[in-house]
Amino acid sequence: MPALSSTMTEGKVVEWLKQPGDAITKGESLVIIESDKADMEVEAFYDGFLGGIIVEDGDTTAVGNPIAYIAETEAELAEAEAKVSGALAGGGAPAAAAPAPAPAPRVAPAPAVATPAVVPAAPMAAAGSGRVIASPYAKELAKQRNLDLATIRGTGANGRITAEDVEAASKAPAPAAAAAAAPAAPPPGSKVTPFTPMQAIVSKNMVATLAVPEFRVSYTVRMEAFEALYKELKPKGVTLTALLAKAVGVALARHPIINAAYSDAGIVHNEHVNVAVAVAMPDGGLITPVLKDADAIDIYQLSRSWGDLVKRSRSKKLAPDEFNSGTFTVSNLGMFGVDDFGALLPVGTGGILAVGGTKSVVAADANRRIGVERQMTVTLTADHRIVYGADAAEFLKTLSEIIQKPDQLMF
């Protein structure tokens, strides 16, 4: 039978809402799946009966493997149950690439689930073909560095090997060195806590970002006018995060290259300015709810949207498009007393802005008069393949000007 489809590499069954033998109707929720960012209810695609469960509550399986079989009629329940028994006897769910023989009576496929757009660990060759898929530049680079493409895991579309994959492979330690660098076994008495799905995917993405040539530029911004506007708007429900995201969105609209992304084919210029804001999760990891069209939406609606996004992110109720559609990211640690820091570049975006806390600083003005200023340091991390130093500096200068004259954020 066709397997549960997903763009993750694995998923965890949280709870089955139906039991084997139960009648089901099209659109009815069958099971709750834990993705890396959210718990999602999977709906039935057909009317029928739940014939048998392969992956039980609490178990994890690779994406592409079936988790259950659905029979169209009661007469087909026995056949579906037999398929489950066969799958379990064989050591688990069959691989997704192995085509299932067509059954005599039709058995409905397992339902598909919409899950976060996270790049999976793709096969090194096209399934069933033995042919390695790679970009022309990746092939040339591999030849220059005497690397066998068949040994490189592709992260591009459909397992395509990119130049970044070749770069990463060329920097990978030799097997002996890798073994020597492997972490030692935990000392006696210590406890190892398995990664949550969210922590695991964050870890993989952070490793992937190391293959991107990034650079950082910092800028100090005067905050008196911005803080005054926030003080005025706060009683009306405007949040500081929304106000800052609005300022970033307006600056991005004026510097579209910072809102762009790299691809093998060239620069991807995004039509919308979607500002993702990093939020720490109570059980570990982080999520990036997205304020869509942050440059164009009015500050009151933006604040209402942010409040709703944060509330639903804490309970893992965000839809994939609400956390994976960001074109630029903001990470704010100022509320923790951090003065300034640099953030790692999220894969697939052109930049991320690290925001430090606002503090009072003794400084001299243009006329060399000493006074106290409210200052905040922001640091842009950018993809140097598409963003250059001057681009970054001009964007930060514009952002500073917007923050120092924030009345323009009200229009």
Secondary structure, 3 states (H helix, E strand, C coil): CCCCCCCCCEEEEEEECCCCCCEECCCCEEEEEECCCCEEEEECCCCEEEEEECCCCCCEEECCCCCEEEECCHHHHHHHHHHHHHHHHCCCCCCCCCCCCCCCCCEECCCCCCCCCCCCCCCCCCCCCCCCCECHHHHHHHHHCCCCHHHCCCCCHHHCECHHHHHHHHHCCCHHHHHHHCCCCCCCCCCCCCCCHHHHHHHHHHHHHCCCCEEEEEEEEECHHHHHHHHHHHHHCCCHHHHHHHHHHHHHHHCHHHHCEEECCEEECCCCCCEEECEECCCCCEECCEECCCCCCCHHHHHHHHHHHHHHHHCCCCCHHHCCCCCEEEEECHHHCCCCCCCCCCCCCCEEEEEEEEEEEEEECCCCCEEEEEEEEEEEEEECCCCCHHHHHHHHHHHHHHHHCHHHHHC
